[in-house]
Amino acid sequence: MKIKSIILKILMPLVLGAAILYWMYRGENWQQIRHVMTHEMDWTWMLLSFPFGILAQMFRGWRWRQTLEPVGEKPRTHVCLNAIFLSYAASLLIPRVGEFTRCGVLNRYDQVSFPKALGTVVTERAIDSLLVLGITAIVILLEMSTFGTFFRQTGTNLHDILYGFSWAGYFVAVVCALAIIILLHLLLRKLSIYNKVKATIGGIWQGVISLKDVRNIPLFVCFTLAIWLSYFLHYYLTFFCFDFTANLGLGCALVTFIVGSIAVIVPTPNGAGPWHFAVKTMLILYGVVDTNALYFVLIVHTVQTMLVVLLGIYAWVALNFTKQLTLKQ
C-alpha cells in the first residue's frame, strides 16, 4: 500500500500538469511556436532575466543560513546555496520534495540536524506566504478595474451580489457561516486529522515566533524582499522579449506574477499547467490575443525551467566535489 501511495503521489502531479497542458495546447501549430522563438523573440531580455532567477535562489540560500543560526546550526554558505539549487531541480521530478532534499543535503555534508533544518523551512514558507498575501492585497486594490473586467466577462456582477441581499439576508448568511464553522470544528475534533492540523498550524506559528532570535532582523527582511523582487524581475523582463507583451506595463506584470505565484500552489512540477492557465487568462484580460498568450506562457515557463535544471546540475556536480564534515563547526 505504501508503494502504491508513493507512486500515486509522484504520478498524479505529473498527470495533472500534463492533462492541463494538453487541454491548453491541443491543436496548436507547433511550427508557429518554433517560428516565434527563432524569429520574433528578443532573446536579449530573456538572458538579462537569468541573473535575477539565480539571485532569487541565492538570496534564499543566504536567508536560510541566517535562520539556522538561532537553532545552533552553522552550515557552510556554499553548501546552503547548492542545497537550494538542487532542491528546486528535485521538485521538478517530484513536487514539494525539494524541502526535504535541501535539508538532507545539509545533514549529509554539514551534519545539520534534519528536524531543525525542516523547521526553518516551515518558518520560511510561512513568511513567504504572508508576504505574498500582502502583495496580493495591494495588487488587487491597484488593479481593481482589471478584476472587474474578469467578473464581467465571466458573467459575475459583484454589484448584484453585494446589493442583492437585505440587511436581514446578510445577518442570516453570517449566522449560517458561523454555524457551519462551529459544526466543522466539532466534527474535526472527533477525527485524528484535527490534532495533526492543529499541530501543524502550531508549529508554523512557533516557527514564525522564533524569528525574534535571528541575529540581524533588518538583514532577514532585506533577504526576503530581495528574493521576491528577484523573482519578479526574472519574470517581468521576459515581457520585453515579445512585441505583444512589451507595452503591457508594470500593473499587468504584477497581476500575472501574483496570480502565477498562487497557481503554483497546485502540486505539479514547477507549477506546469496551473501556472500556464492562470497567467494566460490574466494576459487575455489585458488585451493579449489568446494564441499569443499561449505562446508567452509556454516559452517563458519552459526556458525558466531549463535554468532551474542547469542550476540543479551545477549544484549536483559541486556537491560531489564538496568535502563532508564529520564534526560540526
Disulfide bonds with the S-S distance in Angstrom:
none
